[in-house]
């Protein structure tokens, strides 16, 4: 039972109104998100901070999972590993392309490629695992 982009957008607005991520697309086993970059997202040296990159990757995984298994609010991150590859632009949105690698009964593993908008060069690569709560009858 999957969820549509519209259902996920409504759920996120209600449950995670603090997120600055924009859901661009939701597909079976994947998602595309963006995150505007402003002064608050930068660290010294004029680059996007690591926590911003990790946040959009985590949200992209969550959205892809909800799009695949439906709205299961208590699906939670159990692991998130990020490799920072190059300095993101301080003047371009961050784009997250997520693909789920394995969708199991209790665990889902996915990867996220992060780009500065307008560039095909990866700025970071993320692999994450989520735990799906057991269904209680």
C-alpha positions in Angstrom: 0.0 0.0 0.0 1.9 3.1 -1.3 1.2 6.8 -0.6 1.0 9.5 -3.2 3.1 12.7 -3.3 0.0 14.7 -2.2 -0.6 12.4 0.8 3.0 12.6 1.9 3.1 16.4 1.5 0.0 16.7 3.7 1.4 14.3 6.3 4.8 16.1 6.4 3.1 19.5 6.7 1.2 18.2 9.7 3.8 16.1 11.4 7.1 17.9 10.3 6.2 21.5 9.7 9.8 22.5 10.6 11.3 20.8 7.5 12.7 23.1 4.9 12.7 20.3 2.3 10.5 20.4 -0.7 9.2 17.1 -2.1 9.6 17.3 -5.9 8.7 13.7 -6.8 7.6 10.4 -5.2 7.8 7.2 -7.1 7.8 3.5 -6.1 11.2 2.9 -4.4 12.4 6.5 -4.8 12.0 10.2 -4.3 13.4 13.5 -5.3 13.6 16.4 -2.9 15.2 19.9 -2.9 16.3 22.3 -0.1 16.9 26.0 -0.6 20.2 27.3 0.6 20.5 30.6 2.5 22.8 32.1 5.1 21.4 29.8 7.8 22.5 26.7 5.9 26.1 27.7 5.5 29.1 27.0 7.7 32.4 28.9 7.8 34.2 28.7 4.4 31.0 29.4 2.5 29.8 25.8 2.1 26.6 24.0 3.0 26.8 22.5 6.5 26.9 18.8 7.0 23.8 18.7 9.1 21.8 20.3 6.3 23.0 17.6 3.8 22.3 14.8 6.3 18.8 16.2 7.0 17.7 16.3 3.3 19.1 12.8 2.8 17.2 11.5 5.8 14.0 13.2 4.7 14.4 11.8 1.1 14.7 8.3 2.5 11.7 8.8 4.7 9.6 10.1 1.8 10.7 7.3 -0.5 9.7 4.8 2.1 6.3 6.3 2.7 5.8 6.4 -1.0 6.5 2.7 -1.1 4.9 1.2 2.0 2.3 3.9 2.8 2.1 6.4 5.7 3.7 4.5 8.6 4.7 7.4 10.9 6.8 5.4 13.3 9.2 4.2 10.6 12.6 5.4 12.0 16.2 5.8 11.0 18.5 3.2 12.4 21.6 4.0 10.5 22.8 6.9 8.3 26.2 7.1 6.7 27.4 10.0 4.6 30.4 10.5 2.4 31.1 14.2 1.7 32.6 14.3 -1.8 33.0 17.9 -2.8 32.0 21.4 -1.7 28.4 22.2 -2.5 27.5 25.6 -4.0 26.4 28.1 -1.4 24.2 29.7 -4.1 22.2 26.7 -5.4 19.5 24.4 -4.0 20.6 21.0 -2.8 18.9 18.2 -4.8 18.4 14.7 -3.3 17.8 11.7 -5.5 16.8 8.7 -3.4 16.6 5.1 -4.4 15.5 2.3 -2.1 17.9 -0.7 -2.5 16.1 -3.3 -0.3 12.6 -3.2 1.0 12.2 -5.9 3.6 9.5 -6.7 6.2 11.3 -4.9 9.1 14.2 -3.0 7.5 14.6 -0.8 4.4 17.9 0.2 3.0 18.3 3.1 0.6 20.8 5.4 -0.9 20.7 9.2 -1.6 22.8 11.1 -4.1 23.1 14.8 -3.3 23.9 17.5 -5.9 24.0 21.3 -6.1 21.3 22.3 -8.5 22.6 22.7 -12.0 25.6 20.4 -11.5 25.9 16.7 -12.2 28.8 16.3 -9.7 27.8 14.5 -6.5 28.5 16.6 -3.4 27.7 13.7 -1.1 26.5 10.1 -1.1 24.4 8.7 1.7 23.3 5.2 2.7 20.6 4.8 5.3 18.6 2.0 7.0 15.1 2.4 8.4 13.2 0.2 10.8 9.6 -0.5 10.1 7.4 -1.0 13.2 5.8 -4.4 13.6 2.1 -4.5 12.9 0.1 -5.2 16.0 -3.2 -7.0 15.5 
